[in-house]
């Protein structure tokens, strides 16, 4: 019986020490949470180069502008008459 008593006392001491270390760990974690990474101010980033998608965007923009100019020219032939009565 004495072995069981000493073992249970050792177990209780171990559990108490474990609980204290867990509480200490939680306190240090709470203290570290507010720290955030600060952005580096001395980093120089290059301007991204134009890729194929940028070129396609520009090509489609110019195609739309050209289409609008062609539509304007066609409408001038009919005197800006949107109903196109003279075309019938």
N, C-alpha and C positions, 0 to 999 in steps of 0.2 A: 504494500500500500504506500509505502514511503516513496517508492519510485514514481508512482502515479501522481502523488501530491507534488513532487518536485518537478515532474514533467508538466503538469498543468500550470504550475507557477511560472515555469520557463515560457510556456505558450502564452500566458497572459502578458508577460513582460514583452515578448516578441510582438504581440498584437498591439500593445500600447506604443512601442517604438515605431511600428509600422504606421499607425494612425497619426503619430506626430510628424513623421516624415511626409505623409500624404498632405497634411495640413500645410506644412512648410512649402511643399512643392506648389500647392494651389496658390499660396500667397505670392510666391515669386512669379508664377504665370500671370496673375492679375497685374502685377507691377510691370511686366514686360509687354502687355497687350497694347497700351497706348502708343508705344513706339511705332512709328511708321517710317518707311523708307523715304528719304528726302530725294527729290530729283537732282540729278547732277546738273550743275550749271555750266561746267566747263566742257561739255560735249558739243561738238559742232556737227550738225547733220547736213549731208549734201541734199540739194534739191533733187527730187526724183526725176529721172529722165523720162521723156515721152516714150511710151511703148505702143504696140500695135493698136490697142484699144483707144488711145488718145487720137491716133491718126484716123481711125474709123469714125470717131465722134466728130472730128473736124470735117471729114469728107461728107458725112451725113448732114451737118449744119450747112455746108456750102451747097449741097444738093437741094435742100429745102429752100434756101435763099434764091437759087436759080429757078426753082419751080414757081416761087412767088413772083419773080420778075417776069417769067413767061406768062403766067396768068394775068398779070397786070397788062402786058402787051396785047394779049388776046382781048381783054375787056375794053381796051382803048379802040380796037377795031369796031366795036359795036357801040361806041360812045358811052361806055360805062353803064349800059343798060343791062341790069341783072336779070331781067325777065327774058331778054333776048327775043323781043317781038320782031325785030328786023331780021332775025335769022330764020323765021318761019316762012 
